[in-house]
Amino acid sequence: MEKKSRKQEVNRFPRRVSSSLSESHYQELKVILSRDPSLSMSELIRSILQAKRIRIQIQERGLSDVMEELLSVEAQLKMIGSKVTVVVNEFHGNSNSFQKFLLAKKLCGFQRSLQGEMKHLEPVLEKLQLKWLSE
């Protein structure tokens, strides 16, 4: 969720209201906010006043780490894939046997890179499987 700039917020909600709360009510609001860092106090209070259902997005840290790993592996695989495409196009456009041999050796290097990424991906996938299969 994108953070809105102060100016956008003021234009959207031109009237400012302030209030006082008991410590217990304030702590209740803080507990709700602590469960969803993307929610602001103002958004929470507006939802309560409008009797809207309050959605709390819970971000599980363990799963977040796994997703970061997956995104990293995805980026590496895309980079390797684009390099492979360039080399394959060079290979097909080249008639020199020695040049084709060198390009084939380069492709073998990419294969080793892919195998390394697959080894890196295995524990990440295991964590996901444990999470999904345990529920």
ABEGO torsion letter per residue (X at the ends): XBBBBAAAAAAABABBBBBBBBAAAAAAAAAAAAABAABBAAAAAAAAAAGBBBBBBBBBAAAAAAAAAAAAAAAAAAAAAAAAAAAAAAAAABABAAAAAAAAAAAAAAAAAAAAAAAAAAAAAAAAAAAAAAX
